[in-house]
Amino acid sequence: MNTEKDKKIVNRKANVQIHFSDFDLPPMQDVLLIGKRAAIGPEAVRRMVNALAPGQYEIIPVENDQIEAMAVKSSLFNWISRDTLVNTILEEGIKLTSDKSLVKAKLEITISIYKEVDV
């Protein structure tokens, strides 16, 4: 039997945090890692980037248990060698993905140069 003593006052609150940013075309950043069992495969990604940003991304097949391919913004290869960039992305990306993942990544490459010249 419910009495006045049994009633409890319950307050519930929710915090909502929203981040707005410009929509990018294609809806990815510098790199997209495509898991072997992801919702879309490398060919669908190829068609998407070719339709939305022709010539701006390269689809690179990957020999890995989790990752089938990656889409990389081609202009990044002007900053760092293809092999170095792909291997670095894979080395770190494998730690964060599964075979069902579709993970986008933003790269920030900074090149430091120190050069002595005769004066």
HELIX and SHEET records of a PDB file:
HELIX    1   1 GLU A    4  ASP A    6  5                                   3    
HELIX    2   2 PRO A   42  LEU A   52  1                                  11    
HELIX    3   3 SER A   74  ASN A   78  5                                   5    
HELIX    4   4 ARG A   82  GLY A   93  1                                  12    
SHEET    1   A 4 TYR A  57  PRO A  61  0                                        
SHEET    2   A 4 ILE A  67  LYS A  73 -1                                        
SHEET    3   A 4 VAL A  31  GLY A  35 -1                                        
SHEET    4   A 4 LEU A 102  ALA A 105 -1                                        
END                                                                             
